[in-house]
Every structure is written in C-alpha cells, then in structure tokens.
Amino acid sequence: MKWERPIIETDLVKLAEDKLLLIYNNLLRNRNKQRNYGLYSGRMGYCLFFFYYELFTKKKKVAEKYLYEINALLSKIADDFNYILWFSEFGWLLQHLKRRQFIDFGIDDILSGLDECLQEIMTDYIHIDHYEVIYGATNIANYFLYRNENVANQSYDLYLDTLYKKAIYVDKDKITWLSYMDILTKKDNEKHVNLGLAHGIPALLLFFCKLKSSNYQHKYLDELLIKTCNYILSIENDDVLSFSHFPSTAQINIKKSQSSRIGWCYGDLAIGYALLCASEFYPEIKTKSLDVLIDTTKRRNNASIFDDCLCHGTLGTAQMYHRIYSLTNMDRFKETAFYWYEKGIRSKYRHNCAAGIGFFADGRKYISNYGFLSGIPGIGLSLISAISEVNPLWDECLLIS
C-alpha cells in the first residue's frame, strides 16, 4: 500500500520533530523500567519506535542493541506459557524488522522453535473465544503471515477450520462469533458480539482480507469473509436514534441502537475500514463501506477523542484516514487525516506526563502512558509517518496495512 507524506507545513513539521525528540529521549531514559515485554503494551513497542526513529534521523544508536536485550529477557521465561503472546509478538517483530532490512542476521532458528507451540495455542484460544488481535488467536495468526509458505498455510488451515467450527450462524447468509467483554477474566460477563477492531470481528474480517490478498486458498475463506460482512451490515443502527452507523457490541438476534466512538479500537471508522478492505473481494458492499467512512469524516465534535494515542486518539485516527486515502484516492479522507494529524501535533504540552503527552484515563485525568497502543511509542511512530516518506508498515500489527 502506497504512502504519501501527509504533513509538509514547516511549522507542523518542526512541532512534530520537537515532540519526537522528547519521546525518544524519554523512552531512552526509561527503556529498562518497563516490566511488560510485549509489543502492544511493553518493551517491544519501544523497540519498534527506536528502529523507525533511527531510520528517520539516519542515526543508529540503541535499536538493535535493545532488540538483543529483549531477546535475552524472553529467553529467561521461555517455558512460561503465561507469556506466550510475547513470543508471538516478538516473532512478528523480528520478521517485520527483517523484511524492512532493519536487521541483517538470521531469524529462522529462533522462529522455527515457536511455530508448533503457537499453532496449538492459536487453536486453543479460538476454542475458548479468544479470537481477537490483542490477546487472542489473530495475534498469533498475524505472526504466521510472513513465515515460510508451508508453515503459514498449515497454520491458516488450522485457524480457519477452527473459526468455522466456532462460528454462530445467525441465518444461512450471516455468521459471527461470541466473546467476553473482559477477555482476560470473564468475570460477571455474558458473551456478546464484539464489533471493535481491537477485540472483535472486524479484526477477523481484516485478516480474511489479508489471506485473500496473499493468494492463500481455503474452502471456507470466501464464505467466512462474505457472511461476516453480511452480519455486520445487518446490525446497523437506526439513523434516527444514533449518530453512528454501528454499535460497539451486539447480542445475537437482538438489534439495539447504540452510539460508538471514532478510533482504531472501536466504532464506525474501524468497521468501515474493514468493510472497505473486504469490498475488494465483495464489490457489492463498496458503496456502503464508503458511505459509512464518509459519514465519520463529519464527526469532529462528537468523535469521543480526548488524547493522541493510536488506540483511540488523534494520531491513530489520522493514521487510519490516511490509509483510507491511500486505498480510495478521495481527498475527503486526506483532508480528514490532516485535521487529526494537526490536532495531535498541536496538542497541549502536559508537564506531569511523559514527553508532555497525556493519556486520558478513566474519563478524569491525563497520565503518562508508555504502551505502543495507548502511549508515546505509538504516538511517535505516527508522528514519523506524518512528516516523512518512510512507509509506516509497522501498522501491519494493527491490521491496517
């Protein structure tokens, strides 16, 4: 997918560069304080930022050394299955860095030892309704996307066969999957259909699209893709009752209008993006997907965006709109991406927060956040995307490239 530099205005570029330097220095000082080693919330997110920042500045300093440090730390917990997703994410990270030519050493010996175990855990996760991209089976499936063809195809056979068995047929033309709101504890929590990209079926739909684009063949793939789209479209809100097209969650055979936010994690932007990608293989939904996405561009005062993070903030939203522009070449999406990039770049400096950038916590206050999804590593990566020609293929882990 092509990438056209979104921001060229001198004052915005300077502001973004200043923020990037603050982020880099802050992460550098605090890189060994983080106990979480994962990609989405921990040290691997730092590492990904370091590699891209050093590519942007053309100054190699700590990125590769830090990668070795993470590898050494993971080797100490290699037998602890409580951290299995860290190994999936590390495998994804190594393959990403290798394909981008950030590293030049061999990685096959490391990855081959992970494949069989990760295949087993991936199918186990689907059986217990952990199919999502952050904490579940699609996290692991994304690791296999760039493994060798035999391993990848075997893994995707398992992934799709198991998803097919677990699918809920709403009727002969619509399928979905049930999950828990609290995916980790499942306490006091009825199963529901999750419509967020972070934890729900839009991630499955986007992954089906990735498999189609890779020319992988499977007897259920087309059916899963089309019938998932049909289900999503069938639960669209009543426009009279809601300012968004889709709710964040749903119950089987119960249609209830519910408003949702704008962001990567939940809402019309994520759902519309998944439908747009699916429309390459299911053209009948192209017009509807664009209608949904165009309507999101009108939501600037009621988007529920309060900070700058990738997950649900200004810069993650901007990143998605610019990806949509790359797919559609429609100026409306380019202009909306610019709006959110500018808002994020000009956001208020917060003295009590890391690098002066706050995460809006519990709807009450701004705090420091060092996670890739919710904090400064991801914000830094999006800023690099905004002001440079560097293709931000790091957002493959968000399923948006």
C-alpha positions in Angstrom: 0.0 0.0 0.0 1.5 3.3 -1.0 2.2 6.1 1.5 2.1 9.8 0.6 3.6 12.1 3.2 0.6 13.8 5.0 2.3 16.9 6.5 4.6 19.3 4.7 3.8 22.6 6.5 7.1 23.8 8.0 5.7 24.8 11.4 3.9 21.5 11.9 6.9 19.5 10.9 9.0 21.4 13.4 6.5 20.8 16.2 6.3 17.1 15.3 10.2 16.9 15.3 10.3 18.5 18.7 7.7 16.0 20.1 9.6 13.1 18.6 12.9 14.1 20.3 11.1 14.4 23.6 9.5 10.9 23.1 12.8 9.4 22.0 14.8 10.8 25.0 12.0 9.8 27.4 11.9 6.3 26.2 15.6 6.1 26.1 15.8 7.0 29.8 13.0 4.7 30.8 13.6 1.7 28.5 14.6 -0.7 31.2 11.9 0.2 33.7 9.1 -1.5 31.8 8.2 -4.9 33.1 5.9 -5.8 30.2 8.0 -7.0 27.3 5.1 -7.2 24.8 4.5 -5.3 21.6 1.2 -3.6 22.3 2.0 -2.5 25.9 5.7 -3.0 26.6 9.3 -3.0 25.5 8.8 -4.3 22.0 6.8 -1.2 21.3 9.7 0.9 22.4 12.0 -1.1 20.2 9.8 -0.7 17.1 9.8 3.1 17.7 13.6 3.1 18.1 14.1 1.4 14.7 11.8 3.8 12.9 13.2 6.9 14.6 16.7 5.9 13.8 15.7 5.4 10.2 14.1 8.8 10.2 17.1 10.5 11.7 19.6 8.4 9.9 21.4 7.9 13.3 21.9 4.4 14.6 22.1 4.2 18.4 20.2 1.8 20.5 17.5 0.0 18.5 19.4 -3.2 17.6 21.1 -3.4 21.0 17.7 -3.1 22.6 16.3 -5.9 20.5 19.1 -8.2 21.7 18.3 -7.2 25.3 14.6 -8.1 24.8 15.6 -11.5 23.3 17.8 -12.2 26.3 15.0 -11.3 28.7 12.5 -13.5 26.8 14.9 -16.5 26.9 14.6 -16.5 30.7 10.8 -17.0 30.6 10.8 -19.3 27.6 9.0 -22.1 29.5 6.3 -19.9 31.0 3.1 -20.2 28.9 1.5 -17.2 30.7 3.6 -15.1 28.4 3.0 -16.9 25.1 1.7 -13.9 23.3 5.0 -12.1 24.0 6.7 -14.7 21.9 4.1 -14.4 19.1 4.7 -10.6 19.1 8.5 -11.0 19.2 8.3 -13.3 16.2 6.2 -10.8 14.4 8.6 -8.0 15.3 11.7 -10.0 14.1 10.0 -10.7 10.8 8.9 -7.1 10.3 12.4 -5.8 11.0 14.0 -8.4 8.7 11.6 -7.5 5.8 12.3 -3.8 6.3 16.0 -4.5 6.3 16.4 -3.0 9.8 18.3 -6.2 10.8 20.5 -8.5 8.7 21.0 -11.5 10.9 19.2 -14.8 10.5 16.0 -15.3 12.5 14.8 -18.7 11.2 16.4 -20.7 14.1 14.5 -18.5 16.6 11.2 -18.7 14.8 11.2 -22.4 13.9 11.2 -23.2 17.6 8.0 -21.2 18.1 5.8 -22.5 15.2 4.3 -25.7 16.6 3.6 -24.3 20.0 2.0 -21.2 18.6 -0.2 -23.2 16.3 -1.5 -25.2 19.2 -2.1 -22.2 21.4 -3.8 -20.4 18.5 -6.5 -23.1 18.1 -6.9 -23.4 21.8 -7.6 -19.7 22.0 -10.4 -19.9 19.4 -12.0 -22.8 21.3 -12.3 -20.5 24.4 -13.5 -17.5 22.4 -10.1 -15.7 22.5 -10.0 -15.0 18.7 -9.0 -11.3 18.8 -5.9 -9.5 17.7 -4.7 -8.1 21.0 -5.0 -11.0 23.4 -6.1 -13.9 21.1 -5.7 -16.2 18.1 -5.4 -13.4 15.5 -2.4 -12.1 17.3 -0.7 -15.4 16.7 -2.2 -15.7 13.1 -0.6 -12.4 12.2 2.8 -13.8 13.3 2.4 -16.6 10.7 1.7 -14.2 7.8 5.3 -14.0 6.8 6.6 -17.4 7.9 7.6 -19.8 5.1 4.7 -20.9 2.9 4.4 -24.5 4.3 4.2 -23.3 7.9 1.9 -20.4 7.1 -0.5 -22.4 5.1 -0.7 -25.2 7.7 -1.3 -22.5 10.4 -4.1 -20.8 8.4 -5.8 -24.1 7.7 -6.0 -24.6 11.5 -7.1 -21.0 12.1 -9.9 -21.1 9.5 -11.1 -24.6 10.3 -11.4 -23.8 14.0 -13.1 -20.4 13.4 -15.5 -22.1 11.0 -16.5 -24.7 13.7 -16.9 -21.9 16.3 -19.0 -19.6 14.1 -22.5 -18.7 15.0 -24.9 -18.9 12.1 -27.5 -16.1 12.6 -29.1 -17.3 9.3 -27.7 -19.0 6.2 -26.2 -15.8 5.0 -24.8 -14.3 8.2 -22.2 -15.6 10.7 -20.4 -14.1 13.7 -18.5 -15.1 16.8 -19.2 -14.6 20.5 -16.7 -13.3 23.1 -16.4 -11.8 26.5 -16.2 -8.1 27.2 -13.5 -8.7 29.8 -11.4 -11.1 27.6 -8.9 -11.8 30.4 -11.0 -12.6 33.4 -14.5 -13.3 32.0 -15.9 -12.4 35.4 -19.6 -11.5 35.6 -19.6 -11.2 31.9 -22.1 -12.6 29.3 -20.9 -13.5 25.9 -21.6 -10.9 23.2 -20.6 -10.0 19.7 -17.7 -7.5 19.9 -17.6 -5.0 17.0 -14.3 -3.4 17.8 -11.2 -3.9 15.8 -9.1 -4.4 18.9 -11.2 -7.2 20.4 -13.8 -8.2 17.9 -14.9 -9.4 14.5 -13.6 -6.5 12.3 -10.1 -7.9 13.1 -11.2 -11.3 11.7 -12.6 -9.7 8.6 -9.4 -7.8 8.0 -7.4 -10.9 8.5 -9.6 -12.8 6.0 -8.7 -10.0 3.6 -5.0 -10.4 4.2 -5.3 -14.1 3.5 -7.2 -13.4 0.2 -4.5 -10.8 -0.8 -1.8 -13.4 -0.2 -3.5 -15.8 -2.6 -3.9 -18.4 0.1 -6.7 -20.8 -0.8 -9.1 -22.4 1.6 -12.6 -23.9 1.1 -14.2 -21.7 3.8 -12.4 -18.4 3.3 -14.8 -16.7 0.9 -17.8 -17.9 2.9 -16.3 -16.5 6.1 -15.5 -13.2 4.5 -18.8 -12.6 2.9 -21.1 -13.8 5.7 -19.1 -11.8 8.3 -19.7 -8.7 6.2 -23.4 -9.6 5.9 -23.7 -10.0 9.7 -22.0 -6.6 10.4 -24.2 -4.8 7.9 -27.4 -6.4 9.4 -26.9 -4.8 12.8 -26.5 -1.2 11.6 -28.1 1.3 13.9 -31.3 3.1 13.2 -30.1 6.5 12.0 -32.9 8.3 13.8 -31.6 7.1 17.2 -27.8 7.2 16.8 -25.2 9.4 15.3 -23.1 6.4 14.4 -23.8 3.6 12.0 -22.8 0.7 14.2 -22.8 -0.1 17.9 -19.7 -1.3 19.8 -21.2 -4.6 20.8 -24.3 -6.6 20.0 -26.4 -9.6 21.1 -27.5 -12.4 18.7 -31.0 -11.7 17.3 -31.3 -8.5 19.4 -31.0 -5.3 17.5 -30.4 -2.2 19.7 -29.2 1.2 18.5 -26.1 2.3 20.3 -23.6 5.1 19.5 -19.9 4.4 19.2 -16.7 6.4 19.1 -14.3 7.2 16.3 -11.0 5.3 16.6 -8.9 2.3 15.7 -10.2 0.2 18.5 -14.0 0.7 18.2 -16.6 2.4 16.1 -17.6 3.3 12.5 -14.0 4.1 11.4 -12.7 0.7 12.2 -15.8 -1.2 10.9 -15.9 1.0 7.8 -12.2 0.3 7.1 -12.7 -3.5 7.5 -15.7 -3.4 5.1 -13.8 -1.2 2.6 -10.9 -3.8 2.5 -13.4 -6.6 2.2 -15.1 -4.8 -0.7 -12.1 -5.7 -2.9 -13.4 -9.2 -2.8 -17.1 -8.5 -2.2 -17.8 -5.5 -4.5 -21.5 -5.3 -3.6 -20.6 -3.6 -0.3 -18.2 -1.0 -1.7 -20.7 1.9 -1.8 -22.0 1.1 1.7 -18.5 1.0 3.2 -17.7 4.4 1.7 -20.9 5.8 2.9 -20.0 4.8 6.5 -16.5 6.1 6.2 -17.6 9.4 4.7 -20.0 10.0 7.5 -17.2 9.5 10.0 -15.4 12.5 8.5 -18.2 14.7 9.6 -17.8 13.7 13.2 -15.2 16.0 14.7 -17.1 17.3 17.7 -18.7 14.0 18.7 -15.9 11.6 17.9 -15.1 11.0 21.6 -11.3 11.6 21.0 -9.6 13.1 24.1 -5.9 12.3 23.6 -3.4 11.4 20.9 -2.9 7.7 21.2 -3.0 5.1 18.4 -5.8 3.1 20.0 -8.5 5.9 20.1 -6.7 9.2 19.8 -6.0 11.8 17.2 -2.9 10.2 15.7 -4.3 6.7 15.4 -7.4 8.2 13.8 -5.2 10.2 11.4 -3.2 7.1 10.5 -6.3 5.3 9.6 -7.8 8.1 7.5 -4.5 8.4 5.5 -4.6 4.6 4.9 -8.1 5.0 3.6 -7.0 7.9 1.4 -4.3 5.5 0.0 -6.9 3.0 -0.9 -9.5 5.4 -2.3 -7.6 8.5 -3.5 -10.5 10.5 -2.2 -9.5 14.0 -1.0 -12.1 14.0 1.8 -10.1 11.3 3.6 -6.8 13.1 3.0 -8.2 16.3 4.4 -9.6 14.5 7.5 -6.3 12.8 8.1 -4.6 16.2 8.0 -7.2 17.6 10.5 -6.4 14.9 13.1 -2.7 14.9 12.5 -2.6 18.6 13.0 -4.7 18.3 16.2 -2.3 15.7 17.5 0.8 17.6 16.7 -0.5 20.8 18.2 -1.9 19.1 21.3 -1.2 20.8 24.7 2.1 20.0 26.5 1.3 18.4 29.8 4.0 18.9 32.4 3.0 15.9 34.5 3.1 13.4 31.7 5.9 11.5 29.8 7.3 13.7 27.0 4.5 16.2 27.8 1.9 13.8 26.2 -1.1 12.7 28.2 -3.3 9.6 28.1 -6.8 10.4 29.2 -7.5 7.9 31.9 -10.9 6.9 33.4 -12.5 9.9 31.9 -10.9 12.1 34.6 -7.3 13.0 34.2 -4.2 12.8 31.9 -1.4 10.5 32.9 1.8 9.1 31.4 1.5 6.0 29.2 4.4 4.0 27.7 2.4 1.5 25.7 2.5 1.2 21.9 -1.3 1.3 21.6 -2.1 3.9 24.3 1.1 5.8 24.8 4.1 7.6 23.5 5.9 4.9 21.4 2.8 4.6 19.1 2.3 8.3 19.0 5.9 8.7 18.0 5.6 6.2 15.2 2.5 8.1 13.8 4.4 11.4 14.0 7.2 9.9 11.9 4.5 8.8 9.4 3.0 12.2 9.3 6.2 14.1 8.4 8.3 11.7 6.4 8.3 9.5 3.3 9.0 6.4 5.5 6.3 3.9 4.7 4.8 3.1 8.1 4.5 -0.6 7.6 4.6 -1.0 11.4 0.8 -0.6 11.3 0.6 -4.1 10.0 0.3 -5.1 13.6 -2.9 -3.0 13.8 -4.1 -4.8 10.6 -4.4 -1.6 8.7 -1.7 -2.2 6.1 
